[in-house]
Amino acid sequence: GWLPVAVQICVVSVLRQRVLVLWSLIRYVLHVSWITWATPKLRHPVTALLLWLNVLFWPGLLLLLVLCALLESPVMAIFSLPLFTLAAPRWSRASAGAAGTDAPLVKGAEGLFYAIAVPSLLRGLALQWRAQTLRKTPGTLLFCRSHERLACVVRVLASGFGWMQLELRGLELQEPTSCHHVEAGKIDEAFAHAFEGERAPERPSFVLRAICEVPCSTYEQSLISLRGLLDNPQLLRQIHGLFLKSLVWVLSLEEIPEGWLTCPLKPQDAKEVFQLISDCLWPPHISVALRVAHGSPSSTMAPSDTPERTSSLRAAANAPRPPPGTPPIIRPPQKAVDAVPPSDATMSTTMATTMATAEMSPGARSDSEGVEDLDTLMDQVLGMAPSVSRKRAAAPAHQAARRLLATEGDPSEEAWAAKAERPQVMALNSLPGNSSSTLANGTGSASLGAMEDERTSAGVPAQLGKPTTVGNQPLEELSPLARLVIEAYVAVNVAPLYGQKPEAHGTSHVLRLFSGDLARSSQETTELKWLVERPELFQLTLRAFRFAVKISIDAAAMGEEVDMEYQAFAELADELRCRWFLGVEGSLQWEAAMKRGWPNLMALRSGKGVSEVQVLRLRYSEDVCRVAELRPGVWSSLWASAGLELRYLANDDDERYSIQAHPTLFRNMAVQCAEYPIFVSRRTLWL
């Protein structure tokens, strides 16, 4: 009784804590020795020799463990083998790039996943700390797993009354062929056993203990191969046909400066694209803007409609509907008929067939009872947008995106492009009332062979010697919208292909045009150079093509008709504009869209095959993050061993033995967390 009671309690608590640390170190040494010998993949040629040395010199090994427990120093397994030594006392791992600052270290677009998830994750963890479900002792390590691909480690640096200082380190996204993906599978088995009651894994984890689940909101990534879908020649043809309608829709929403109407077009290219425009069916207001006479099939019939035409329309509308499950109708492009105006009988037959098709498809699908479930299943499996045959109720994220679009502007590709000078602007509503000219009445298909006569004697090209005409009207007299659509389409889909059809270039052309790589390819022509010199118009063109690709892929994947009318396309494009960001993965615009919380993002990337294209989709959603506690002494030992190997033994081989996947210690994740995390953040959390 010569010591005060308070001092006695303090001494007993310190001894108890050191004994617990010693017991954990003994368990760690025994586990490393056993698992290295019991697992053939981990058995090194010198393993047997090291085990015999540990048995013979066990008193020295025990003295080493006691010294480590007294100094609070991790015991270090050199090269992750049963060769143990003393590590630096109170070893700590500095936070690369974030020490002493509040700014997190974010590496690329993958680091943004963690930057977006950190606020919601810390809110969920704070509730668990308040309820004393998790320990607040400095040095505590928590492993958080979310969305089947995200894995991060939260370390408690310091704690006090009502506050905690934390460090969060994010690991790279798990890939199917990586070593840490194997370890992530073992972690998922442990979580499934703890929270779902599934069968216990064959070898339980030594370092991890599942504790709780917390909500976490971040982006979920899905990757789908388009092999067998996008490489279909008919679908490729329909994508480029829908691209023309998309250009009309996108450019009709913009004010057209005169500087955008100066592209040096070849007469044959302009004639070809104008013929494609004339062959399409347009609603009245678009027909006026384009100065073509074609109307949509849903518009009212002209006064010249005869009773025979009315009866044919009624007969087509009452035609038998196809049964549910009918494959999608992919129509070939309509062939142009030069210099032959369509007759009334031909026009009535065409309109009747079009209206019958438009009436049959929605009705046929409305008879199926499982359409809604099919949409949900395809949305989950393929990661695509909802069915294009029906407009769903607007979600809260949709409304939030609309408000964001209205208040802060559109963060699409064109928002980052340099604004072109607009000295004079031509508004579409300023078109003359008699804009429906005779271009669509057969005269627009006149031959242009006489337009390219020889002018070499004068030293002037044919385009400069005589005005470029479409039909019997000069190109300069076309409506601004029609000319701009022709210029954009020719620049990216006609001139760089040198007379070939765009679908003949397969998926490679689709991928280059979707990513905007045409400007850096060997196919750059005069028209394409002119378009690239106007960044805002170039981005609008890319945006129109991305809309066409997205809507076409969704329609084909859901078994619906790709060749849709302009009004149906406009409704889908308006929804895409508010809910989807379509761009290039990893670009500045892509990262900006993630930071602003767009509900959905989509990009195309090259697959493993020669012509394989993959769809990368990000969806912002709330998921359950599973939390487990790690043995801090084990991971501190792995970190110290990795530091010794890299700094003093100069062994930085990516395939070295000490960083291979481990079924119970998860040493690959531990080394990555210490040496090259993709996200590091230090924060002070107030409880």
ROFI-891879 format. One record per residue (C-alpha): x, y, z. Coordinates in pm, whole numbers, padded with zeros to 5 digits, always signed. Example, Ala and Ser with C-alpha at 12.3 -4.5 7.8 and 13.67 -1.06 7.14 Angstrom:
<recs>
+01230-00450+00780
+01367-00106+00714
</recs>
This chain:
<recs>
+00000+00000+00000
+00287+00241-00043
+00139+00373-00377
-00177+00581-00402
-00482+00408-00541
-00488+00625-00851
-00129+00528-00938
-00206+00161-00880
-00504+00178-01115
-00291+00349-01378
-00013+00086-01353
-00263-00198-01374
-00434-00047-01678
-00099+00000-01855
+00007-00357-01779
-00328-00487-01895
-00302-00295-02219
+00053-00424-02280
-00051-00782-02210
-00336-00751-02462
-00094-00614-02718
+00148-00900-02647
-00128-01156-02692
-00231-01003-03026
+00133-01010-03144
+00167-01376-03048
-00149-01459-03240
-00019-01268-03541
+00314-01456-03540
+00141-01793-03510
-00107-01709-03786
+00163-01593-04030
+00366-01908-03966
+00066-02137-04014
-00093-01971-04318
+00242-01947-04500
+00296-02320-04461
-00068-02432-04513
-00128-02236-04837
+00071-02376-05133
+00060-02044-05323
+00216-01864-05026
+00476-02130-04947
+00822-01991-05026
+01128-02221-05067
+01277-02084-04744
+00954-02115-04543
+01048-02452-04388
+01389-02325-04280
+01244-02013-04118
+00984-02214-03928
+01250-02446-03785
+01458-02146-03678
+01155-01994-03500
+01095-02319-03313
+01460-02355-03210
+01500-01994-03100
+01153-01941-02954
+01285-01769-02634
+01445-01499-02845
+01130-01462-03050
+00922-01430-02734
+01162-01164-02599
+01125-00975-02927
+00746-00977-02893
+00763-00854-02532
+00990-00567-02637
+00748-00475-02918
+00456-00475-02673
+00640-00252-02422
+00746-00001-02690
+00412-00014-02873
+00604-00102-03187
+00466-00330-03459
+00643-00657-03519
+00760-00668-03878
+00740-00980-04096
+01010-00923-04356
+00879-00993-04709
+00562-01124-04538
+00757-01438-04445
+00787-01586-04093
+01103-01384-04038
+01023-01133-03763
+01202-00825-03636
+01134-00501-03451
+00986-00209-03646
+01018+00160-03566
+00846+00250-03235
+00516+00433-03279
+00547+00397-03655
+00314+00626-03848
+00248+00663-04215
+00256+01021-04344
-00033+01127-04564
+00121+01194-04904
-00008+01515-05051
-00252+01588-04770
-00038+01625-04459
-00093+01955-04288
-00361+02066-04532
-00734+02029-04558
-00725+01980-04937
-00767+01611-05026
-00543+01428-05269
-00758+01317-05565
-00605+01115-05847
-00808+01123-06167
-01174+01048-06216
-01154+00740-05990
-01058+00959-05695
-01376+01161-05748
-01581+00855-05649
-01439+00882-05297
-01448+01263-05288
-01823+01247-05357
-01882+00962-05110
-01686+01107-04815
-01951+01353-04680
-02233+01097-04665
-01998+00825-04536
-01869+01039-04250
-02223+01136-04153
-02312+00770-04122
-01997+00688-03926
-02058+00981-03688
-02391+00829-03586
-02217+00500-03506
-01949+00675-03300
-02213+00863-03105
-02384+00534-03030
-02043+00389-02928
-02077+00113-03185
-01730+00193-03320
-01414+00254-03121
-01261+00602-03109
-00915+00499-02988
-00632+00658-03191
-00492+00403-03432
-00827+00235-03498
-00865+00119-03859
-01203+00080-04029
-01253-00088-04365
-01552+00043-04569
-01692-00143-04871
-01954-00002-05109
-02093-00056-05462
-01889-00377-05509
-01597-00170-05644
-01521+00095-05383
-01301+00011-05085
-01151+00264-04843
-00975+00264-04506
-01061+00514-04232
-00792+00565-03967
-00848+00748-03639
-00555+00985-03586
-00673+01158-03270
-00992+01194-03068
-01126+01405-02785
-01449+01517-02627
-01691+01561-02918
-01431+01558-03197
-01218+01318-03398
-00944+01365-03654
-00967+01108-03931
-00775+01008-04239
-00958+00838-04526
-00764+00651-04795
-00937+00522-05105
-00814+00222-05302
-00834+00199-05679
-01151+00053-05828
-01157-00325-05819
-01097-00494-06155
-01176-00858-06235
-00810-00952-06297
-00640-00764-06012
-00496-00914-05696
-00699-00690-05467
-01013-00806-05647
-00938-01154-05512
-00900-01008-05164
-01219-00803-05212
-01402-01129-05287
-01285-01270-04953
-01401-00952-04778
-01743-00976-04944
-01773-01336-04823
-01701-01221-04468
-01963-00944-04492
-02219-01181-04643
-02164-01424-04357
-02199-01148-04096
-02499-00955-04238
-02680-01202-04463
-02629-01528-04275
-02456-01705-04561
-02214-01994-04519
-01890-01905-04344
-01583-01886-04569
-01346-02179-04577
-01071-01976-04412
-01210-01696-04193
-01038-01361-04212
-00780-01304-03942
-00755-00928-03980
-01118-00819-04037
-01427-00815-03812
-01761-00695-03956
-01946-00443-03737
-02224-00239-03899
-02373-00083-04213
-02407+00289-04286
-02571+00475-04580
-02341+00619-04845
-02420+00812-05164
-02185+00804-05460
-02163+00701-05824
-02205+00337-05920
-02011+00233-06230
-02123-00033-06476
-01949-00150-06793
-02145-00325-07068
-02011-00467-07393
-02199-00376-07712
-02069-00671-07910
-02348-00808-08126
-02550-00487-08093
-02353-00187-08211
-02172-00383-08482
-02505-00460-08653
-02495-00288-08998
-02865-00205-08983
-02832-00041-08642
-02530+00156-08761
-02733+00279-09057
-03016+00387-08829
-02776+00566-08593
-02647+00785-08874
-03002+00844-08995
-03108+00949-08647
-02799+01170-08629
-02954+01394-08896
-03270+01443-08689
-03061+01502-08380
-02865+01773-08559
-03188+01947-08656
-03316+01930-08298
-02993+02051-08135
-02924+02332-08382
-03284+02451-08385
-03243+02545-08018
-02946+02770-08094
-02909+03112-08246
-02716+03085-08571
-02444+03346-08633
-02339+03425-08986
-01989+03295-08915
-02133+02944-08900
-02263+02958-09258
-01932+02980-09443
-01823+02617-09476
-01663+02537-09817
-01895+02256-09924
-01864+02039-10232
-02181+02045-10448
-02224+01667-10450
-02192+01642-10071
-02444+01921-10015
-02687+01763-10260
-02660+01422-10091
-02728+01555-09742
-03012+01779-09858
-03172+01478-10023
-03155+01294-09689
-03325+01590-09522
-03596+01599-09787
-03666+01227-09747
-03741+01264-09375
-04081+01348-09229
-04080+01672-09029
-04343+01847-08817
-04479+02176-08956
-04259+02416-08759
-03943+02225-08855
-04055+02210-09216
-04085+02588-09215
-03740+02626-09057
-03582+02388-09308
-03791+02516-09601
-03901+02168-09702
-04258+02062-09774
-04260+01736-09583
-04483+01720-09274
-04502+01470-08992
-04751+01185-09019
-04922+01310-08709
-05005+01644-08868
-05344+01717-09014
-05417+01606-09368
-05385+01857-09647
-05697+01989-09821
-05598+01791-10131
-05654+01459-09948
-05897+01249-10146
-06146+00993-10011
-05927+00717-10154
-05631+00841-09949
-05844+00871-09635
-05972+00516-09675
-05619+00385-09726
-05505+00558-09408
-05797+00411-09215
-05723+00062-09352
-05359+00088-09252
-05451+00205-08901
-05685-00096-08860
-05423-00344-08979
-05357-00644-08749
-05100-00570-08482
-04792-00790-08432
-04793-01018-08127
-04598-00919-07812
-04227-00994-07830
-04196-00902-08199
-03829-00814-08282
-03750-00445-08334
-03822-00299-08675
-03499-00162-08825
-03580+00009-09151
-03325+00058-09428
-03269+00417-09539
-03502+00541-09810
-03350+00565-10154
-03356+00900-10324
-03541+00926-10654
-03385+01193-10868
-03593+01434-11072
-03918+01235-11031
-04182+01406-10817
-04388+01161-10607
-04742+01098-10717
-05047+01119-10495
-05089+00741-10489
-04728+00682-10389
-04744+00951-10120
-05069+00816-09976
-04927+00462-09961
-04614+00586-09786
-04811+00788-09530
-05048+00498-09467
-04762+00257-09404
-04589+00504-09174
-04901+00573-08971
-04979+00202-08946
-04633+00132-08810
-04661+00421-08566
-04996+00288-08446
-04896-00078-08424
-04585-00063-08210
-04723+00112-07897
-05042-00092-07904
-04860-00419-07939
-04645-00345-07641
-04931-00218-07429
-05091-00563-07446
-04798-00721-07265
-04830-00745-06891
-04460-00779-06816
-04330-00467-06990
-04266-00277-06668
-04076-00564-06512
-03877-00606-06834
-03781-00240-06828
-03665-00267-06470
-03469-00584-06542
-03299-00440-06848
-03218-00120-06662
-03042-00320-06394
-02870-00575-06615
-02772-00361-06913
-02738-00033-06725
-02936+00150-06988
-03200+00422-06980
-03571+00337-06933
-03784+00222-07223
-03818+00471-07504
-04177+00365-07577
-04313+00533-07270
-04235+00844-07065
-04191+00763-06701
-04284+00987-06413
-04020+01248-06339
-03794+01144-06051
-03662+01387-05789
-03320+01365-05949
-03479+01464-06280
-03634+01772-06124
-03310+01860-05950
-03122+01830-06276
-03374+02057-06449
-03333+02320-06176
-02958+02286-06203
-02979+02329-06579
-03198+02637-06545
-02995+02810-06273
-02635+02719-06341
-02632+02641-06710
-02550+02324-06898
-02215+02161-06802
-02199+01973-07129
-01909+01974-07370
-02023+02291-07544
-02025+02485-07216
-01647+02444-07204
-01585+02541-07563
-01477+02890-07652
-01764+03116-07747
-01755+03207-08113
-01793+03567-08217
-02146+03638-08327
-02155+03972-08512
-02497+03907-08662
-02746+03645-08542
-03022+03491-08750
-03319+03375-08546
-03533+03090-08675
-03853+03279-08609
-03741+03551-08850
-03774+03324-09151
-04006+03449-09426
-04355+03314-09429
-04321+03161-09775
-04020+02955-09669
-04172+02633-09805
-04006+02655-10143
-04013+02415-10434
-03700+02235-10313
-03898+01936-10190
-04121+01904-10495
-03869+01711-10700
-03654+02001-10816
-03415+01951-10526
-03286+01635-10692
-03163+01794-11015
-02831+01681-11145
-02523+01880-11044
-02296+01744-11311
-02292+02076-11494
-02189+02256-11176
-01835+02112-11177
-01709+02232-11514
-01342+02290-11573
-01212+02633-11465
-00843+02564-11446
-00771+02818-11715
-00896+03092-11486
-00721+02939-11184
-01044+02937-10984
-01202+02625-10828
-01546+02522-10943
-01703+02609-10609
-01570+02962-10629
-01638+03016-10997
-02008+02936-10969
-02232+02944-10662
-02295+02603-10505
-02653+02498-10569
-02887+02239-10427
-03141+02155-10690
-03213+02478-10874
-03144+02708-10579
-02805+02840-10460
-02682+02708-10127
-02665+03061-09989
-03042+03095-10034
-03124+02793-09814
-03257+02854-09470
-02986+02905-09204
-03091+02590-09019
-03085+02372-09331
-02746+02501-09439
-02598+02459-09091
-02726+02102-09065
-02576+02023-09405
-02242+02177-09307
-02217+01990-08977
-02324+01656-09125
-02088+01684-09421
-01794+01787-09201
-01807+01478-08977
-02003+01214-09167
-01943+01270-09539
-01620+01452-09622
-01386+01250-09392
-01517+00923-09540
-01435+01012-09903
-01756+00890-10062
-01814+00583-09847
-02125+00528-09640
-02072+00605-09269
-02204+00263-09162
-01935+00099-09377
-01670+00223-09131
-01831+00022-08852
-01793+00088-08481
-01456+00262-08512
-01616+00565-08678
-01892+00573-08416
-01636+00562-08135
-01419+00835-08287
-01714+01063-08351
-01864+01002-08006
-01529+01084-07841
-01452+01378-08070
-01127+01224-08199
-01198+01306-08564
-01011+01634-08532
-00692+01448-08437
-00719+01169-08691
-00571+01131-09035
-00915+01187-09188
-00916+01562-09124
-01046+01744-09431
-01112+02106-09520
-01471+02083-09397
-01366+01919-09071
-01093+02178-09013
-01352+02450-09066
-01579+02287-08809
-01302+02239-08550
-01208+02606-08578
-01556+02681-08437
-01545+02500-08101
-01903+02577-07999
-02049+02441-08323
-01818+02140-08305
-01939+02057-07954
-02302+02094-08062
-02237+01848-08345
-02079+01597-08106
-02369+01641-07870
-02620+01564-08145
-02436+01248-08241
-02416+01132-07879
-02790+01177-07842
-02844+00966-08154
-02614+00690-08029
-02768+00680-07681
-03128+00667-07803
-03049+00410-08072
-02868+00176-07832
-03148+00201-07577
-03415+00130-07836
-03230-00167-07984
-03149-00314-07642
-03512-00288-07530
-03641-00443-07852
-03806-00125-07975
-03808+00058-08306
-03499+00263-08380
-03625+00460-08681
-03856+00688-08484
-04036+01006-08580
-03894+01346-08508
-04142+01433-08234
-04070+01113-08041
-03698+01173-08075
-03734+01534-07954
-03907+01418-07634
-03635+01163-07561
-03357+01408-07642
-03507+01667-07407
-03506+01409-07127
-03147+01315-07203
-03044+01680-07197
-03174+01716-06842
-03078+01379-06691
-02776+01246-06879
-02426+01376-06939
-02275+01219-07250
-01906+01278-07297
-01552+01144-07275
-01445+00950-06969
-01185+01129-06760
-01215+01466-06938
-01250+01793-06752
-01616+01811-06851
-01670+01457-06721
-01517+01541-06383
-01713+01866-06364
-02038+01678-06426
-01952+01432-06147
-01878+01715-05905
-02210+01881-05986
-02396+01557-05916
-02554+01472-06252
-02786+01170-06210
-02637+00971-06500
-02319+00983-06707
-02232+00778-07012
-01924+00731-07230
-01799+00487-07492
-01464+00313-07471
-01275+00052-07671
-01311-00307-07556
-01068-00595-07554
-01163-00708-07902
-01065-00547-08230
-01402-00384-08297
-01558-00419-07953
-01710-00107-07797
-01816-00083-07434
-02062+00148-07264
-01942+00305-06940
-02231+00426-06728
-02228+00608-06394
-02542+00637-06185
-02565+00847-05870
-02743+00646-05606
-02752+00574-05234
-02611+00243-05125
-02531+00064-04801
-02166+00083-04701
-02050-00209-04488
-01800-00128-04214
-01553-00364-04050
-01271-00313-03801
-00916-00412-03891
-00644-00530-03654
-00422-00221-03641
-00112-00416-03540
-00135-00641-03845
-00165-00365-04104
+00101-00159-03925
+00330-00460-03960
+00255-00488-04331
+00313-00116-04381
+00646-00128-04198
+00757-00431-04401
+00666-00258-04729
+00855+00057-04623
+01166-00147-04537
+01153-00331-04867
+01107-00018-05078
+01344+00220-04899
+01631+00002-04787
+01616-00308-05008
+01521-00126-05332
+01266-00388-05431
+00987-00211-05621
+00890-00496-05853
+00516-00484-05924
+00499-00864-05902
+00713-00914-05592
+00615-01178-05342
+00532-00943-05058
+00239-00770-05237
+00062-01075-05380
-00296-01144-05276
-00329-01293-04927
-00652-01473-04828
-00652-01371-04460
-00421-01068-04419
-00519-00872-04735
-00163-00752-04775
-00212-00631-05134
-00477-00385-05019
-00262-00287-04720
+00040-00206-04935
-00170-00013-05186
-00338+00184-04908
+00003+00287-04772
+00200+00351-05090
-00029+00458-05376
-00387+00540-05277
-00599+00728-05530
-00766+00941-05261
-00633+01076-04930
-00823+01315-04706
-00774+01435-04351
-01077+01573-04176
-01185+01680-03831
-01522+01531-03751
-01741+01692-03486
-01964+01444-03311
</recs>
